[in-house]
Structure formats: structure tokens, C-alpha cells
Amino acid sequence: MRLVAYVTATERRLLRWSAGALSDEARVAADEAGLAEWRSVLGHRRGAALTFVVDLPGEAFREEHVPKLRGADRRSIIERRIAQHFPDSTLVAAHPLGSVAGERAKERVFLAALADARRLEPWID
């Protein structure tokens, strides 16, 4: 079972991904009562893969051009760029965007971070 947690400033939604479509599973408020309900809802779905989609204030985005590398070298460069641009963020993501036009040896990478992850940690735990 694949689940998607859609997180906004006012609510948390749990969606099920099945046969190429999303369907609502649960919707709770972004408060303490909602957190208790969230934990109860997820408790019945142990073992499911859960993907978080976050739409909160404090998001930061950046596109970087990095050398086209593979493996540990690529990871190292991307981690350095993340540390440079988002030094205090614990929730970060890097997604490849393809080659840089006109430069075969460069790759475009989309970096995203949530500035204040503490607000989201109880929901992830």
C-alpha cells in the first residue's frame, strides 16, 4: 500500500495511491487533536510506504548546476550545495532536472528545504 501525506498549514490529508489515482483516506486539523487522530489513522496502516508532500510557509527552493557525476562523488557535491544554501534545514530534497543546455558535463538539480522542520517532526514521528 502506498500512501501520500499532504501537509498544509491548516490540515493534514492522507491519500491512498492505487492504480494511478489518489483517493482520500483521512483529513485532520493541524493541531494537537488532529495529531492524535493522525497517529490513530496511521497506526492501522503499519508497513505502508508513506510519501510526504509539504506545502508550508518557510519553504526554500534553488536550482543548481553541478558537474555530471555518479555515485558518492555526485552525492558529496549535492550535499555540499544543500549545506551551503540551507545550513539549518533537516528536511531537504534534491531532484535531478536533466542536463544544462549547451553543456554536456553539467546537470541541473532542484534543491528544496523546509526551514523550520520542528513544526513537522511530530507528524513524521
C-alpha positions in Angstrom: 0.0 0.0 0.0 1.3 3.5 -0.9 0.1 6.5 1.0 0.7 10.2 0.5 0.6 12.7 3.4 -0.3 16.1 2.1 0.6 18.7 4.7 -0.6 22.3 4.7 -0.6 25.0 7.5 -4.2 24.2 8.4 -4.7 20.5 7.7 -3.1 17.1 7.1 -4.6 14.8 4.5 -3.8 11.1 4.0 -4.3 9.9 0.5 -4.0 6.4 -1.0 -2.2 5.9 -4.3 -3.6 3.0 -6.2 -3.9 2.2 -9.9 -2.5 5.6 -10.8 -5.1 7.6 -8.9 -5.3 9.2 -5.4 -8.2 8.8 -3.1 -8.9 10.4 0.3 -8.2 8.2 3.3 -8.3 10.8 6.1 -8.3 14.5 6.8 -7.3 16.1 10.2 -6.7 19.5 11.5 -3.1 20.7 12.1 -3.5 20.9 15.9 -3.0 18.6 18.9 -6.3 16.9 18.5 -5.5 16.3 14.8 -2.1 14.9 15.7 -3.8 12.3 18.0 -6.2 11.4 15.2 -3.4 11.2 12.7 -1.4 8.7 14.8 -4.5 6.6 15.2 -5.2 6.6 11.5 -1.6 5.7 10.6 -1.5 3.0 13.4 -3.8 0.9 11.3 -1.6 1.1 8.2 1.7 -0.2 9.5 4.1 -1.2 6.8 2.7 1.2 4.2 5.1 3.3 2.2 4.4 7.0 3.1 5.4 10.0 1.0 5.1 13.5 2.4 4.1 16.4 0.2 4.6 19.6 2.2 3.1 23.0 1.4 4.1 25.2 4.3 5.4 28.7 4.9 9.2 28.6 5.2 9.9 26.5 2.1 13.0 27.4 0.2 13.9 26.4 -3.4 17.0 26.7 -5.6 18.2 25.3 -8.9 21.9 24.4 -9.0 24.2 23.4 -11.9 26.5 20.6 -10.8 29.1 18.5 -12.7 27.6 15.4 -14.2 29.0 12.7 -11.9 27.7 9.4 -10.4 27.7 7.7 -7.1 29.5 9.1 -4.0 31.0 12.0 -5.8 27.6 13.2 -7.0 26.1 12.8 -3.5 29.0 14.7 -2.0 28.6 17.7 -4.3 24.9 17.8 -3.8 25.2 17.5 0.0 27.7 20.4 -0.1 25.3 22.6 -2.1 22.5 21.8 0.3 24.7 22.7 3.3 25.7 26.0 1.6 22.2 27.1 0.8 20.2 25.5 3.7 22.6 25.2 6.6 20.0 24.8 9.3 17.4 22.6 7.5 17.0 19.0 8.3 14.3 18.3 5.8 15.8 18.7 2.3 15.4 17.1 -1.1 17.4 17.1 -4.3 15.7 16.2 -7.6 17.5 15.9 -11.0 16.1 18.2 -13.7 18.3 17.0 -16.6 21.3 18.4 -18.5 22.2 22.0 -18.7 21.5 23.2 -22.3 24.7 23.5 -24.3 26.9 21.9 -21.6 27.1 18.2 -21.7 29.1 17.9 -18.5 26.6 19.8 -16.3 23.4 18.6 -14.7 20.5 20.8 -13.3 19.4 19.8 -9.8 16.4 21.2 -7.9 17.0 21.7 -4.2 14.2 22.2 -1.7 14.2 22.6 2.0 11.8 23.3 4.9 13.3 26.0 7.1 11.6 25.0 10.3 11.3 21.2 10.4 10.3 21.2 14.1 6.7 22.0 13.2 6.5 18.9 11.1 8.5 16.4 13.3 5.6 15.2 15.5 3.6 14.4 12.4 6.5 12.4 10.9 7.3 10.6 14.2 
